[in-house]
Each structure stands twice: as structure tokens, then as C-alpha cells.
Amino acid sequence: MKKKRYILFVMAGILLVVVTGIFMSKPNEKNFVQWFEKEFDVNCLDTDFDCSSLEIGGKTYNHTDGYYDSSTGFLAMAMQIKRLYRNANDPDEFFSIEAKGFLGDFKKIEFIQNKVDIR
């Protein structure tokens, strides 16, 4: 009986450590910005790591619409983000990106371009 209790206690402890580690590596907006700059070769102009303004090929684009959902996935350990960027001088020139992040890594779900040439 004592041995069974001890094994259950150890298993619960291991499970707690694993879940805590996963929660600590949950992606955030800073991780998204780093992935976005690397994956699409864009240059974020703001320094607060939310990439509300960026530059592509000498043109400036501003974040105008989108959502940030951090309660996506198993036990809310993932995030999903969608953003719309418009050219500062020509609002008809825009692109939209939707990505999902889990364990600090992101993958593109959807990418739409209108008059913008991004990789």
C-alpha cells in the first residue's frame, strides 16, 4: 500500500513538472515577432516587440486589424494570431497573416497578399 502511494506521488510530481515546463514555454507576441521577421524577411520598426509598423522593400506597413487569442490548444498552451497590415501611403496595398504557435514555435495557417510581394 505504501509503495503504491509513493509511486502515485512521484507520478503526480513528474506530471506537474512537465505541465509547468510546457506552460513556461508557451509562445507570446515577442516570439511571434521574432518568427515573423525571420520567416518573411520583414523589418519591424517599433521597439516594443509587437510589430505594429514594419518595412518591406522600403515601404512602410501598419498593423490595422487582427486578433490575438492566447487560449488556443490543449490546456490553453498555444496561441493563434491574425494580423492585417496596410501600406501607409496606399491602403489598397495590404497583406494578412494568420499563424498558430505552440511550445515557442509557429506555423503559418494562412497568408494573403494584395499588391505586396513578400516571400
Order of alpha helices (4+ residues) and beta strands (2+ residues): alpha-alpha-beta-beta-beta-beta-beta-beta
